[in-house]
Amino acid sequence: MRFLNNALRDVLLGMISFFVGDVIDIFHRANKKNMAMIQGFVDGDEAIIKQVNQRAWQSAIILIILLLLIALMIRALVSFGSYLYSLITSIF
């Protein structure tokens, strides 16, 4: 999950604009971070494994919170749509 998070962050930063994205990409370098995490995980580095597992849990919790927020937004949109529909039908 952390690998995907770093890659998506790199894409997002790269999409800001061509020039600004390139400048930001120079400082961010998600690929180097991902390779260091993968290498440490494969080599059995306990600190890296602990860090990867901790960030995976954090990413999972954030993903669940975002999914709940999306569900609440969809529910609010449906509720607002039905209210709008009943308002329009009562006028005509």
N, C-alpha and C positions, 0 to 999 in steps of 0.2 A: 504494500500500500504506500509506503514511504517513497519507493522508487517511482510509482505512478504520480504521487504528489509532486516530487521534484521535477519530473518530466513535464507535467502539466503547468507547473509554475514557470518553467523555462519557456514553454510555448506561449503562455500568456504574456510574459515579459517581452518576448520577441515580437509579439503582435502589436505592442503599443504603437510603435512606428518603426520605420526601417532604420533610421539613424539612431534615435533614442533607444530602440530595442537592441541594436548592436552594442551600444555603449553599456547598457544595463547588463547585457549578456556577458560582456567581458568580465564584469565583477561577480556575476552570479554563478555561472558554470555548474549547472546541475549535473552534467555528465560526470565531472570529476568527483563530485560528492557521491553520486550513485555508484561509481566504480570503486571508490574507497569503501563504501558500505558493503558492497558485494564481496570485495576482496577480503575484508575483515570477517565477514560472515562465513565465507568459505574456509578461511584459515583457522576459524574457531576462536577468534579473539573475543574473550568474554565481555569486554567493555562494549565492543561494537554490537555483539549479539544482544546485550541488554538494551542498548540504545535503539536498535532496530525493533525489538519487541515492544519497547515502551512507545515508540513513535507509531507503531502499527496499531496499538490500542488507542492512542490519541486520535489517529486518523479514523478508526472505526467509530469512535464516539462522536467525532465531528460529523461523519457521514450520516449516522443515525439521527443526529440533531437536525441536519439539513433536510433529510427526508421527511422528518416530522414537520418541519416548517413548510416544506412544499405541500404536504398533505393539508395542513391548516390553510394555506393560501388557496388551494383548490377548493376546499370546503367553503371558504369565505366568498370565493368567486361564484360558485354555484348558488350560494345563498343570496348574494347580491343580484345575480341574474334572475333568479325566481322572483325576488322582490320587484325588480324592474319590469319583468313580464307581467306580474299582477297589477302593477301601477299603470302600465300601458293599456292592458285589457280593461281596467276599470274606467279609463278615460273614454275609450271607444265602446 
